[in-house]
Structure formats: C-alpha cells, structure tokens
Amino acid sequence: MLEANPKFKVRFDTYGLAPSYGPKNIRSGPCFITKDNLDKVVKYAGRYR
C-alpha cells in the first residue's frame, strides 16, 4: 500500500498534501490554498512576470 511507502510519506509532508482517496476512488482535483498552507504553495510556485 502507498501509506507504507516512505517516499510517499515524505512527498505528502514536503508538499503539505493529504490523502483524498477511498477503496473505490482516487480523487485528483484542485486543492484549496489557505493561510495555513500558503508558505508551501509560495515556495513551489513559479514567479509572476
């Protein structure tokens, strides 16, 4: 299972992700940017020109 994979856990922690899947589906949609995760979003976002 993915939850037992150490690389998977590191990616979740690095990018501030949380699992959004169940036994019958995997959701892959937009994520909300809030004041709580803004620092991680800014760190990995591109620059506006």
CHARMM internal coordinates of N, CA and C (Angstrom, degrees):
IC EDIT
DIST 1 N 1 CA 1.4565
DIST 1 CA 1 C 1.5293
ANGL 1 N 1 CA 1 C 109.53
DIST 1 C 2 N 1.2945
ANGL 1 CA 1 C 2 N 114.77
DIHE 1 N 1 CA 1 C 2 N 150.63
DIST 2 N 2 CA 1.4628
ANGL 1 C 2 N 2 CA 119.69
DIHE 1 CA 1 C 2 N 2 CA 179.62
DIST 2 CA 2 C 1.5168
ANGL 2 N 2 CA 2 C 113.22
DIHE 1 C 2 N 2 CA 2 C -61.97
DIST 2 C 3 N 1.3143
ANGL 2 CA 2 C 3 N 117.35
DIHE 2 N 2 CA 2 C 3 N -35.58
DIST 3 N 3 CA 1.4667
ANGL 2 C 3 N 3 CA 120.32
DIHE 2 CA 2 C 3 N 3 CA -177.08
DIST 3 CA 3 C 1.5360
ANGL 3 N 3 CA 3 C 112.12
DIHE 2 C 3 N 3 CA 3 C -60.16
DIST 3 C 4 N 1.3290
ANGL 3 CA 3 C 4 N 117.45
DIHE 3 N 3 CA 3 C 4 N -25.79
DIST 4 N 4 CA 1.4549
ANGL 3 C 4 N 4 CA 121.57
DIHE 3 CA 3 C 4 N 4 CA -178.87
DIST 4 CA 4 C 1.5321
ANGL 4 N 4 CA 4 C 112.34
DIHE 3 C 4 N 4 CA 4 C -87.47
DIST 4 C 5 N 1.3158
ANGL 4 CA 4 C 5 N 118.03
DIHE 4 N 4 CA 4 C 5 N -8.44
DIST 5 N 5 CA 1.4547
ANGL 4 C 5 N 5 CA 122.38
DIHE 4 CA 4 C 5 N 5 CA -178.14
DIST 5 CA 5 C 1.5281
ANGL 5 N 5 CA 5 C 110.43
DIHE 4 C 5 N 5 CA 5 C -80.96
DIST 5 C 6 N 1.3380
ANGL 5 CA 5 C 6 N 118.39
DIHE 5 N 5 CA 5 C 6 N 120.41
DIST 6 N 6 CA 1.4700
ANGL 5 C 6 N 6 CA 120.53
DIHE 5 CA 5 C 6 N 6 CA -177.23
DIST 6 CA 6 C 1.5287
ANGL 6 N 6 CA 6 C 112.99
DIHE 5 C 6 N 6 CA 6 C -62.92
DIST 6 C 7 N 1.3377
ANGL 6 CA 6 C 7 N 118.16
DIHE 6 N 6 CA 6 C 7 N -36.25
DIST 7 N 7 CA 1.4714
ANGL 6 C 7 N 7 CA 120.70
DIHE 6 CA 6 C 7 N 7 CA 179.25
DIST 7 CA 7 C 1.5254
ANGL 7 N 7 CA 7 C 110.39
DIHE 6 C 7 N 7 CA 7 C -65.31
DIST 7 C 8 N 1.3074
ANGL 7 CA 7 C 8 N 115.83
DIHE 7 N 7 CA 7 C 8 N -37.45
DIST 8 N 8 CA 1.4597
ANGL 7 C 8 N 8 CA 121.74
DIHE 7 CA 7 C 8 N 8 CA 178.30
DIST 8 CA 8 C 1.5277
ANGL 8 N 8 CA 8 C 110.65
DIHE 7 C 8 N 8 CA 8 C -61.83
DIST 8 C 9 N 1.3253
ANGL 8 CA 8 C 9 N 116.19
DIHE 8 N 8 CA 8 C 9 N -44.22
DIST 9 N 9 CA 1.4669
ANGL 8 C 9 N 9 CA 121.28
DIHE 8 CA 8 C 9 N 9 CA 179.30
DIST 9 CA 9 C 1.5243
ANGL 9 N 9 CA 9 C 111.29
DIHE 8 C 9 N 9 CA 9 C -63.94
DIST 9 C 10 N 1.3257
ANGL 9 CA 9 C 10 N 116.66
DIHE 9 N 9 CA 9 C 10 N -41.40
DIST 10 N 10 CA 1.4688
ANGL 9 C 10 N 10 CA 120.58
DIHE 9 CA 9 C 10 N 10 CA -179.94
DIST 10 CA 10 C 1.5337
ANGL 10 N 10 CA 10 C 110.34
DIHE 9 C 10 N 10 CA 10 C -63.46
DIST 10 C 11 N 1.3114
ANGL 10 CA 10 C 11 N 117.23
DIHE 10 N 10 CA 10 C 11 N -42.52
DIST 11 N 11 CA 1.4751
ANGL 10 C 11 N 11 CA 120.07
DIHE 10 CA 10 C 11 N 11 CA 178.76
DIST 11 CA 11 C 1.5233
ANGL 11 N 11 CA 11 C 110.89
DIHE 10 C 11 N 11 CA 11 C -61.86
DIST 11 C 12 N 1.3006
ANGL 11 CA 11 C 12 N 117.13
DIHE 11 N 11 CA 11 C 12 N -42.49
DIST 12 N 12 CA 1.4627
ANGL 11 C 12 N 12 CA 120.00
DIHE 11 CA 11 C 12 N 12 CA 178.66
DIST 12 CA 12 C 1.5237
ANGL 12 N 12 CA 12 C 110.70
DIHE 11 C 12 N 12 CA 12 C -60.87
DIST 12 C 13 N 1.3237
ANGL 12 CA 12 C 13 N 116.69
DIHE 12 N 12 CA 12 C 13 N -44.34
DIST 13 N 13 CA 1.4681
ANGL 12 C 13 N 13 CA 120.81
DIHE 12 CA 12 C 13 N 13 CA -179.46
DIST 13 CA 13 C 1.5230
ANGL 13 N 13 CA 13 C 111.54
DIHE 12 C 13 N 13 CA 13 C -68.83
DIST 13 C 14 N 1.3187
ANGL 13 CA 13 C 14 N 117.19
DIHE 13 N 13 CA 13 C 14 N -42.74
DIST 14 N 14 CA 1.4702
ANGL 13 C 14 N 14 CA 121.91
DIHE 13 CA 13 C 14 N 14 CA -177.94
DIST 14 CA 14 C 1.5220
ANGL 14 N 14 CA 14 C 111.74
DIHE 13 C 14 N 14 CA 14 C -61.67
DIST 14 C 15 N 1.3139
ANGL 14 CA 14 C 15 N 116.53
DIHE 14 N 14 CA 14 C 15 N -44.86
DIST 15 N 15 CA 1.4638
ANGL 14 C 15 N 15 CA 120.82
DIHE 14 CA 14 C 15 N 15 CA -174.56
DIST 15 CA 15 C 1.5246
ANGL 15 N 15 CA 15 C 113.33
DIHE 14 C 15 N 15 CA 15 C -97.85
DIST 15 C 16 N 1.3168
ANGL 15 CA 15 C 16 N 117.99
DIHE 15 N 15 CA 15 C 16 N 3.76
DIST 16 N 16 CA 1.4554
ANGL 15 C 16 N 16 CA 121.11
DIHE 15 CA 15 C 16 N 16 CA 177.78
DIST 16 CA 16 C 1.5155
ANGL 16 N 16 CA 16 C 113.07
DIHE 15 C 16 N 16 CA 16 C 67.49
DIST 16 C 17 N 1.3090
ANGL 16 CA 16 C 17 N 116.95
DIHE 16 N 16 CA 16 C 17 N 36.68
DIST 17 N 17 CA 1.4623
ANGL 16 C 17 N 17 CA 121.60
DIHE 16 CA 16 C 17 N 17 CA -177.46
DIST 17 CA 17 C 1.5207
ANGL 17 N 17 CA 17 C 111.32
DIHE 16 C 17 N 17 CA 17 C -93.03
DIST 17 C 18 N 1.3056
ANGL 17 CA 17 C 18 N 114.26
DIHE 17 N 17 CA 17 C 18 N 163.63
DIST 18 N 18 CA 1.4583
ANGL 17 C 18 N 18 CA 120.91
DIHE 17 CA 17 C 18 N 18 CA 174.54
DIST 18 CA 18 C 1.5239
ANGL 18 N 18 CA 18 C 107.26
DIHE 17 C 18 N 18 CA 18 C -139.52
DIST 18 C 19 N 1.3205
ANGL 18 CA 18 C 19 N 117.94
DIHE 18 N 18 CA 18 C 19 N 140.74
DIST 19 N 19 CA 1.4649
ANGL 18 C 19 N 19 CA 119.45
DIHE 18 CA 18 C 19 N 19 CA -178.62
DIST 19 CA 19 C 1.5278
ANGL 19 N 19 CA 19 C 112.01
DIHE 18 C 19 N 19 CA 19 C -62.03
DIST 19 C 20 N 1.3059
ANGL 19 CA 19 C 20 N 114.30
DIHE 19 N 19 CA 19 C 20 N 140.30
DIST 20 N 20 CA 1.4579
ANGL 19 C 20 N 20 CA 120.05
DIHE 19 CA 19 C 20 N 20 CA 178.36
DIST 20 CA 20 C 1.5222
ANGL 20 N 20 CA 20 C 108.57
DIHE 19 C 20 N 20 CA 20 C -136.28
DIST 20 C 21 N 1.3065
ANGL 20 CA 20 C 21 N 115.69
DIHE 20 N 20 CA 20 C 21 N 64.98
DIST 21 N 21 CA 1.4482
ANGL 20 C 21 N 21 CA 120.22
DIHE 20 CA 20 C 21 N 21 CA -179.12
DIST 21 CA 21 C 1.5138
ANGL 21 N 21 CA 21 C 109.72
DIHE 20 C 21 N 21 CA 21 C -147.81
DIST 21 C 22 N 1.2939
ANGL 21 CA 21 C 22 N 114.26
DIHE 21 N 21 CA 21 C 22 N 160.78
DIST 22 N 22 CA 1.4499
ANGL 21 C 22 N 22 CA 121.10
DIHE 21 CA 21 C 22 N 22 CA 178.24
DIST 22 CA 22 C 1.5087
ANGL 22 N 22 CA 22 C 109.06
DIHE 21 C 22 N 22 CA 22 C -132.38
DIST 22 C 23 N 1.3005
ANGL 22 CA 22 C 23 N 117.63
DIHE 22 N 22 CA 22 C 23 N -173.12
DIST 23 N 23 CA 1.4606
ANGL 22 C 23 N 23 CA 120.41
DIHE 22 CA 22 C 23 N 23 CA -177.14
DIST 23 CA 23 C 1.5291
ANGL 23 N 23 CA 23 C 113.54
DIHE 22 C 23 N 23 CA 23 C -66.03
DIST 23 C 24 N 1.3358
ANGL 23 CA 23 C 24 N 117.14
DIHE 23 N 23 CA 23 C 24 N -22.72
DIST 24 N 24 CA 1.4662
ANGL 23 C 24 N 24 CA 119.40
DIHE 23 CA 23 C 24 N 24 CA -176.53
DIST 24 CA 24 C 1.5233
ANGL 24 N 24 CA 24 C 113.94
DIHE 23 C 24 N 24 CA 24 C -117.21
DIST 24 C 25 N 1.3212
ANGL 24 CA 24 C 25 N 118.75
DIHE 24 N 24 CA 24 C 25 N -0.58
DIST 25 N 25 CA 1.4595
ANGL 24 C 25 N 25 CA 118.11
DIHE 24 CA 24 C 25 N 25 CA -178.14
DIST 25 CA 25 C 1.5242
ANGL 25 N 25 CA 25 C 112.00
DIHE 24 C 25 N 25 CA 25 C -152.50
DIST 25 C 26 N 1.3063
ANGL 25 CA 25 C 26 N 114.69
DIHE 25 N 25 CA 25 C 26 N 155.61
DIST 26 N 26 CA 1.4530
ANGL 25 C 26 N 26 CA 122.16
DIHE 25 CA 25 C 26 N 26 CA 173.09
DIST 26 CA 26 C 1.5188
ANGL 26 N 26 CA 26 C 106.53
DIHE 25 C 26 N 26 CA 26 C -126.54
DIST 26 C 27 N 1.2989
ANGL 26 CA 26 C 27 N 116.32
DIHE 26 N 26 CA 26 C 27 N 117.16
DIST 27 N 27 CA 1.4577
ANGL 26 C 27 N 27 CA 120.73
DIHE 26 CA 26 C 27 N 27 CA -179.30
DIST 27 CA 27 C 1.5252
ANGL 27 N 27 CA 27 C 109.13
DIHE 26 C 27 N 27 CA 27 C -89.72
DIST 27 C 28 N 1.2969
ANGL 27 CA 27 C 28 N 115.91
DIHE 27 N 27 CA 27 C 28 N 130.60
DIST 28 N 28 CA 1.4677
ANGL 27 C 28 N 28 CA 119.95
DIHE 27 CA 27 C 28 N 28 CA 177.74
DIST 28 CA 28 C 1.5278
ANGL 28 N 28 CA 28 C 107.67
DIHE 27 C 28 N 28 CA 28 C -134.27
DIST 28 C 29 N 1.2975
ANGL 28 CA 28 C 29 N 114.98
DIHE 28 N 28 CA 28 C 29 N 87.59
DIST 29 N 29 CA 1.4503
ANGL 28 C 29 N 29 CA 119.92
DIHE 28 CA 28 C 29 N 29 CA -178.76
DIST 29 CA 29 C 1.5080
ANGL 29 N 29 CA 29 C 110.84
DIHE 28 C 29 N 29 CA 29 C -135.54
DIST 29 C 30 N 1.3109
ANGL 29 CA 29 C 30 N 116.09
DIHE 29 N 29 CA 29 C 30 N -168.90
DIST 30 N 30 CA 1.4674
ANGL 29 C 30 N 30 CA 119.80
DIHE 29 CA 29 C 30 N 30 CA -178.32
DIST 30 CA 30 C 1.5247
ANGL 30 N 30 CA 30 C 112.06
DIHE 29 C 30 N 30 CA 30 C -66.41
DIST 30 C 31 N 1.2881
ANGL 30 CA 30 C 31 N 114.33
DIHE 30 N 30 CA 30 C 31 N 158.99
DIST 31 N 31 CA 1.4545
ANGL 30 C 31 N 31 CA 121.64
DIHE 30 CA 30 C 31 N 31 CA 177.95
DIST 31 CA 31 C 1.5276
ANGL 31 N 31 CA 31 C 107.96
DIHE 30 C 31 N 31 CA 31 C -116.99
DIST 31 C 32 N 1.2960
ANGL 31 CA 31 C 32 N 117.47
DIHE 31 N 31 CA 31 C 32 N 145.05
DIST 32 N 32 CA 1.4537
ANGL 31 C 32 N 32 CA 120.89
DIHE 31 CA 31 C 32 N 32 CA 178.83
DIST 32 CA 32 C 1.5227
ANGL 32 N 32 CA 32 C 110.33
DIHE 31 C 32 N 32 CA 32 C -83.51
DIST 32 C 33 N 1.3176
ANGL 32 CA 32 C 33 N 115.48
DIHE 32 N 32 CA 32 C 33 N 136.39
DIST 33 N 33 CA 1.4566
ANGL 32 C 33 N 33 CA 120.84
DIHE 32 CA 32 C 33 N 33 CA 175.16
DIST 33 CA 33 C 1.5229
ANGL 33 N 33 CA 33 C 106.97
DIHE 32 C 33 N 33 CA 33 C -97.43
DIST 33 C 34 N 1.3249
ANGL 33 CA 33 C 34 N 115.15
DIHE 33 N 33 CA 33 C 34 N 124.34
DIST 34 N 34 CA 1.4590
ANGL 33 C 34 N 34 CA 121.01
DIHE 33 CA 33 C 34 N 34 CA -179.90
DIST 34 CA 34 C 1.5290
ANGL 34 N 34 CA 34 C 108.52
DIHE 33 C 34 N 34 CA 34 C -125.54
DIST 34 C 35 N 1.3057
ANGL 34 CA 34 C 35 N 116.16
DIHE 34 N 34 CA 34 C 35 N 172.60
DIST 35 N 35 CA 1.4647
ANGL 34 C 35 N 35 CA 119.02
DIHE 34 CA 34 C 35 N 35 CA 178.02
DIST 35 CA 35 C 1.5215
ANGL 35 N 35 CA 35 C 111.09
DIHE 34 C 35 N 35 CA 35 C -63.08
DIST 35 C 36 N 1.3279
ANGL 35 CA 35 C 36 N 117.80
DIHE 35 N 35 CA 35 C 36 N -23.19
DIST 36 N 36 CA 1.4583
ANGL 35 C 36 N 36 CA 121.25
DIHE 35 CA 35 C 36 N 36 CA -179.57
DIST 36 CA 36 C 1.5324
ANGL 36 N 36 CA 36 C 113.03
DIHE 35 C 36 N 36 CA 36 C -74.11
DIST 36 C 37 N 1.3426
ANGL 36 CA 36 C 37 N 117.81
DIHE 36 N 36 CA 36 C 37 N -30.00
DIST 37 N 37 CA 1.4648
ANGL 36 C 37 N 37 CA 119.51
DIHE 36 CA 36 C 37 N 37 CA -178.70
DIST 37 CA 37 C 1.5285
ANGL 37 N 37 CA 37 C 112.64
DIHE 36 C 37 N 37 CA 37 C -114.98
DIST 37 C 38 N 1.3018
ANGL 37 CA 37 C 38 N 118.24
DIHE 37 N 37 CA 37 C 38 N 10.10
DIST 38 N 38 CA 1.4570
ANGL 37 C 38 N 38 CA 122.35
DIHE 37 CA 37 C 38 N 38 CA -176.41
DIST 38 CA 38 C 1.5237
ANGL 38 N 38 CA 38 C 112.81
DIHE 37 C 38 N 38 CA 38 C -61.01
DIST 38 C 39 N 1.3152
ANGL 38 CA 38 C 39 N 118.51
DIHE 38 N 38 CA 38 C 39 N -40.55
DIST 39 N 39 CA 1.4672
ANGL 38 C 39 N 39 CA 121.01
DIHE 38 CA 38 C 39 N 39 CA -178.41
DIST 39 CA 39 C 1.5277
ANGL 39 N 39 CA 39 C 111.78
DIHE 38 C 39 N 39 CA 39 C -59.30
DIST 39 C 40 N 1.3184
ANGL 39 CA 39 C 40 N 117.05
DIHE 39 N 39 CA 39 C 40 N -41.19
DIST 40 N 40 CA 1.4605
ANGL 39 C 40 N 40 CA 119.71
DIHE 39 CA 39 C 40 N 40 CA 179.28
DIST 40 CA 40 C 1.5245
ANGL 40 N 40 CA 40 C 111.00
DIHE 39 C 40 N 40 CA 40 C -70.16
DIST 40 C 41 N 1.3164
ANGL 40 CA 40 C 41 N 117.71
DIHE 40 N 40 CA 40 C 41 N -35.59
DIST 41 N 41 CA 1.4611
ANGL 40 C 41 N 41 CA 121.21
DIHE 40 CA 40 C 41 N 41 CA 179.15
DIST 41 CA 41 C 1.5201
ANGL 41 N 41 CA 41 C 109.86
DIHE 40 C 41 N 41 CA 41 C -66.39
DIST 41 C 42 N 1.3050
ANGL 41 CA 41 C 42 N 117.79
DIHE 41 N 41 CA 41 C 42 N -45.90
DIST 42 N 42 CA 1.4761
ANGL 41 C 42 N 42 CA 122.64
DIHE 41 CA 41 C 42 N 42 CA -179.83
DIST 42 CA 42 C 1.5264
ANGL 42 N 42 CA 42 C 109.85
DIHE 41 C 42 N 42 CA 42 C -62.17
DIST 42 C 43 N 1.3149
ANGL 42 CA 42 C 43 N 116.62
DIHE 42 N 42 CA 42 C 43 N -40.52
DIST 43 N 43 CA 1.4711
ANGL 42 C 43 N 43 CA 121.12
DIHE 42 CA 42 C 43 N 43 CA -178.16
DIST 43 CA 43 C 1.5227
ANGL 43 N 43 CA 43 C 111.28
DIHE 42 C 43 N 43 CA 43 C -59.55
DIST 43 C 44 N 1.3328
ANGL 43 CA 43 C 44 N 118.39
DIHE 43 N 43 CA 43 C 44 N -38.70
DIST 44 N 44 CA 1.4563
ANGL 43 C 44 N 44 CA 121.64
DIHE 43 CA 43 C 44 N 44 CA -174.34
DIST 44 CA 44 C 1.5315
ANGL 44 N 44 CA 44 C 113.95
DIHE 43 C 44 N 44 CA 44 C -103.27
DIST 44 C 45 N 1.3066
ANGL 44 CA 44 C 45 N 117.89
DIHE 44 N 44 CA 44 C 45 N -0.48
DIST 45 N 45 CA 1.4648
ANGL 44 C 45 N 45 CA 121.55
DIHE 44 CA 44 C 45 N 45 CA -179.72
DIST 45 CA 45 C 1.5270
ANGL 45 N 45 CA 45 C 110.40
DIHE 44 C 45 N 45 CA 45 C -83.11
DIST 45 C 46 N 1.3114
ANGL 45 CA 45 C 46 N 115.04
DIHE 45 N 45 CA 45 C 46 N 155.91
DIST 46 N 46 CA 1.4643
ANGL 45 C 46 N 46 CA 119.93
DIHE 45 CA 45 C 46 N 46 CA 175.76
DIST 46 CA 46 C 1.5182
ANGL 46 N 46 CA 46 C 110.56
DIHE 45 C 46 N 46 CA 46 C -77.59
DIST 46 C 47 N 1.3088
ANGL 46 CA 46 C 47 N 115.24
DIHE 46 N 46 CA 46 C 47 N 177.60
DIST 47 N 47 CA 1.4609
ANGL 46 C 47 N 47 CA 120.10
DIHE 46 CA 46 C 47 N 47 CA -179.92
DIST 47 CA 47 C 1.5208
ANGL 47 N 47 CA 47 C 110.23
DIHE 46 C 47 N 47 CA 47 C -96.61
DIST 47 C 48 N 1.3028
ANGL 47 CA 47 C 48 N 115.29
DIHE 47 N 47 CA 47 C 48 N 143.51
DIST 48 N 48 CA 1.4641
ANGL 47 C 48 N 48 CA 121.49
DIHE 47 CA 47 C 48 N 48 CA 175.91
DIST 48 CA 48 C 1.5173
ANGL 48 N 48 CA 48 C 107.99
DIHE 47 C 48 N 48 CA 48 C -81.79
DIST 48 C 49 N 1.3016
ANGL 48 CA 48 C 49 N 116.56
DIHE 48 N 48 CA 48 C 49 N 134.78
DIST 49 N 49 CA 1.4698
ANGL 48 C 49 N 49 CA 119.90
DIHE 48 CA 48 C 49 N 49 CA 179.74
DIST 49 CA 49 C 1.4937
ANGL 49 N 49 CA 49 C 110.44
DIHE 48 C 49 N 49 CA 49 C -106.92
END
COOR INIT
IC SEED 1 N 1 CA 1 C
IC BUILD
